[in-house]
Amino acid sequence: MSKDNNENNKEELNKLAAKMEKVVNKAQKKQVQDQLSGKQSSNASTSSSDGQKQAELRQQLQNMMKNLALMEQSSSSVAKTMGDHRFWNTQPVPQYDEQVNEVGPIEPSVPVEQVSKDPPPLPKEFEWCEVDMTDEAQVKELYQLLTFNYVEDDDAQFRFDYSAAFLKWALQPPKWRKSWHVGVRVASNKKLVAFISGIPADMRTYNVTQPLTEINFLCVHKKLRSKRLAPVLIREITRRTHLEGLFQAVYTSGSVLPKPVATCRYYHRSLNPKKLVECNFSRIPQKWTLARMIKHYKVPDQTTVLGLREMEEKDVPQVRELLNTYLSRFDMAPVFETDDDVKHWILPHQDVVWSYVVENPETKKITDMFSFYSLPSSVIGNPKHSTLNAAYLFYYAVQVPSELKEKQGEEAKFLKKRLSELFKDALVMAKKEGFDVVNALDLMDNALVVDELKFGPGDGYLNYYLYNWKCPEVVRNKVGLVML
Ligand SMILES: CC(C)(COP(=O)(O)OP(=O)(O)OC[C@H]1O[C@@H](n2cnc3c(N)ncnc32)[C@H](O)[C@@H]1OP(=O)(O)O)[C@@H](O)C(=O)NCCC(=O)NCCS
């Protein structure tokens, strides 16, 4: 591709990005206004003119994201149209232009006896393996593969640096399966060069709850990219989930593939502006000084919510009920079927997850909870800093007074007030724990409070995908699933 073309593409990309930003911000503000004034903005019901406007905005956004992906691909000299997903075109996923109106499988499940007993072939220099997450040496191998080769931002300034303790936690929830921790090694020296994982989960889309597999940590070593290894890994994890009688999956990605069921945007709340500026993560706003920025993002030393304390094991049954009730507000959300699920996912886990509950001092009942997890990023090539300590907002729940439940505007106003009190304390706790920034997506009810709590929109988006499962698109404030 000629330089000029590249320049044109870049200019075009910048224009699209600016336009997209406007559309997204407008849609976001509209959504919050609608929620506060009691209008429902579910994708499933776009009969009102507001619903239609929102649907149009979403469509515009999706088209722009497709264009962006297309241009990124064409600027890397592979002239690819969106119809050219050589792999994804063969898989049970909706096409980009497909309008989905019902909920259910795309293709029928097959009897386990008909599932192939053999993994797909790999190029002869590689071999399949299972990574044993109970063996510290193998955990370390996986940690190293991901630390040096996992997700980076577009400018290759930051790369996710999930800790070994985090990986053990993320990959071994109740009913985890070793056979779903799939690796590829170099046959000659056994070096781990690729990985994909699945964990079992129960997820509700609209009114259907379905056991499925959450796919995560797909990674191919940088030296082996663009050799079509990813599709082989995806086929193999699919075969292994089929062998266990599961035929649906959920996964997320920053890249646009056929076809997102939801798209959320990252928001960032600075806690350590000086470091974020030094890392090139944030910029000092025009006409501001660093001192002003530091003052702007200062958080109190103490929490203020009465009855707030760290979650303890005895809280598990109450938290499960509270959380499941709260998550029932959303169109795509996990269902915590057992106390063990909550014990695993929500109870504080040293250096991995922090969770807090609010206990009513009189009744001793848990009325609210929130949690966040630690996911640092390596700062690439920075002379001063090597790690950015980021906390990610995880699950939370608020007890909504029953008299408000019928009145949507009132409910949203209540949630906005309560969540801003709770998240203010979350910021205090995250600061105390040494985090530089708190990240959140605009899913669940987060959009109601991001502005007030000084979260700023980032340039990252996260697309949610379902495998062999169709359902109408889910608007961001109806997404209740947080993936790691
Ligand atoms: C993602 C990654 C494994 C893809 O490997 P690759 O060598 O770049 O791509 P391959 O040549 O092996 O395969 C390309 C195919 O995989 C698909 N693919 C790429 N990334 C994907 C993803 N995250 N999820 C699902 N499919 C993906 C592509 O769309 C393409 O299929 P298509 O032709 O149907 O569109 C690799 O780039 C990587 O490890 N990146 C860093 C970690 C990362 O981003 N992981 C994904 C987190 S969601």
The ligand as an ORCA input file, in Angstrom:
! r2SCAN-3c Opt
* xyz 0 1
  C      -5.562    -12.984     19.404
  C      -4.466    -13.818     18.769
  C      -4.380    -15.145     19.501
  C      -4.807    -14.047     17.320
  O      -3.753    -14.730     16.706
  P      -3.144    -14.252     15.300
  O      -1.881    -14.983     15.091
  O      -3.095    -12.766     15.341
  O      -4.249    -14.660     14.245
  P      -4.370    -16.042     13.424
  O      -3.694    -15.893     12.119
  O      -3.897    -17.173     14.241
  O      -5.947    -16.176     13.238
  C      -6.724    -15.195     12.658
  C      -8.169    -15.542     12.880
  O      -8.449    -15.535     14.289
  C      -9.480    -14.598     14.547
  N      -9.216    -13.916     15.813
  C      -8.222    -13.069     16.092
  N      -8.330    -12.635     17.360
  C      -9.427    -13.214     17.872
  C     -10.058    -13.136     19.125
  N      -9.583    -12.380     20.115
  N     -11.155    -13.879     19.323
  C     -11.642    -14.648     18.340
  N     -11.092    -14.745     17.107
  C      -9.992    -14.032     16.895
  C      -9.411    -13.622     13.408
  O     -10.621    -12.914     13.262
  C      -9.099    -14.527     12.258
  O     -10.235    -15.224     11.818
  P     -11.080    -14.696     10.524
  O     -10.191    -14.863      9.350
  O     -12.299    -15.527     10.499
  O     -11.390    -13.249     10.804
  C      -3.083    -13.098     18.861
  O      -3.118    -11.937     18.065
  C      -2.705    -12.720     20.260
  O      -2.234    -13.548     21.038
  N      -2.894    -11.430     20.607
  C      -2.615    -10.932     21.929
  C      -3.585    -11.461     22.913
  C      -5.026    -11.201     22.533
  O      -5.369    -10.157     21.994
  N      -5.878    -12.179     22.871
  C      -7.285    -12.097     22.603
  C      -7.932    -11.555     23.786
  S      -9.612    -11.331     23.461
*
